[in-house]
Structure formats: structure tokens, C-alpha cells
Amino acid sequence: MSLRDELLKAGLVSAGKAKKLDSDTRKQDYQRKKSKALAEEAAQQAETRRQAEAEAARKRERDRQLNLEREAEKQRREHNARAQQLIDSHRLNHPEAEILYNFLDSNGRWIRAIRVLSSQRQGLAMGQLAIVRGDRHEFDFPLVPRNIALKLVELASERVLLLHPEGEGSEVENGSDNLSETS
């Protein structure tokens, strides 16, 4: 027998009060369960919202990185175009040049040769001229003045293959920087 039944039997509580107490207890239990379910649902919504915000932040970061890469690629293409324009407009190669001038390619594995005039050979040795890589074909090695080569170093440093320090030229011409010059 329950406590409620005993209190009713003893006459300490009326039947109406017992029903009201049962009803209040059921309502409280229902409210407790309802509030617990609402709290769980709110926590689940908060977690879903947090995950969505984190995903949006990752997407923004990924988009930002892609934009930076696109900008860098665009700038690299612009620098290459400007470098090619400088090379084409300041090319000093002479079609009647007969002296072979040997130099190491940019990777240091291949010895390349270009035909130069004696004055151009002297200019290369003194650092007044530079050999750069052109875009016309694989063996396109234009001669350009020193100031243009210095601009190319800023725009596309991989294009400058040979630029001796400015000087007298006698120690450079006979040194190891210039592998050999053949007539």
C-alpha cells in the first residue's frame, strides 16, 4: 500500500487533494521531461550552428588562399610579360657576330654558347652586358645592357643567366666564371 492510500484511509488527506497532488506530480514530471528535451534540442542546435560556422570559416580561408594563389600567378605572368618586353626591346645580339662566348646555363649543368662581337665580349667581361634567357626558343640567349639585366633580376631573376660584377674585366675574362671563349 502506498503512502497516499494510507493517508486517505487515515483521513488525513481528502480524495480531492490526493488527486490534485497526483495531477501536480504528473505535470511536474512532464515539465521536467519537456525542459530536458528542449535543453538537449538547444544543445544539438548550438552544436550544429557551431559546426556550420567552423565550416564557413574553413571555406573562407580556403577561398582566401585560392585568391592569394591566383593573385600571385597573375603577378608572375605580368612580370614575365614585362620581362619579355624588356628583353625584346633591348636585345643587343648582332647577326654578324662570329666569336663564340661560352657560359653555364642557369641550372649549372650545361655549357651554352652565343655568338658575340669582340666589343660585346669585352662588355660581358666588364659587367656592362648580361646574357638572359629569351622565350623565342630553347637556345634563345639575348644580350642586354646591365641596367636592363638588373630590372630583370627584380621581375624574373631566373631569366638572368650571366651578369658579371662591374669592373675592369681582365680578371673575369681570364677567371673561372667564363669557361672559354673561342674565335
Residue pairs with C-beta under 8 A, 6 or more apart in sequence:
4 13
4 18
4 21
4 22
7 13
7 18
8 15
8 18
13 21
79 155
79 156
80 155
80 156
82 155
83 152
83 155
83 156
83 159
84 134
84 135
86 144
86 148
86 151
86 152
86 155
87 132
87 134
87 135
87 142
87 144
87 148
87 152
87 159
88 134
90 144
90 145
90 148
91 134
91 142
91 143
91 144
92 120
92 129
92 142
92 143
92 144
92 145
93 114
93 115
93 142
93 143
94 115
94 116
94 117
94 120
96 117
97 114
97 115
97 116
97 117
97 120
98 115
98 183
99 115
99 116
99 117
99 118
99 121
99 181
99 182
99 183
100 113
100 114
100 115
100 116
100 181
100 182
100 183
101 113
101 114
101 115
101 116
101 120
101 121
101 124
101 131
101 178
101 181
102 111
102 112
102 113
102 178
102 179
102 180
102 181
102 182
103 111
103 112
103 113
103 114
103 131
103 161
103 162
103 178
103 179
104 110
104 111
104 112
104 161
104 162
104 179
105 111
105 112
105 161
106 133
106 158
106 161
111 179
112 139
112 141
112 161
114 131
114 141
114 143
116 124
116 143
120 129
120 143
121 181
122 169
122 173
123 129
123 143
124 130
124 131
124 143
124 162
124 164
124 178
125 164
125 169
125 170
125 172
125 173
125 178
126 164
126 166
126 167
126 168
126 169
126 172
127 146
127 163
127 164
127 165
127 166
127 167
127 169
127 172
128 145
128 146
128 166
129 143
129 144
129 145
129 146
130 143
130 144
130 145
130 146
130 148
130 149
130 152
130 160
130 161
130 162
130 163
131 141
131 142
131 143
131 160
131 161
131 162
131 163
132 141
132 142
132 143
132 144
132 149
132 152
132 159
132 160
132 161
133 140
133 141
133 158
133 159
133 161
134 140
134 141
134 142
141 161
144 152
146 163
146 166
149 160
149 163
150 163
152 159
152 160
153 160
153 163
162 177
164 172
164 177
165 172
172 178
173 181
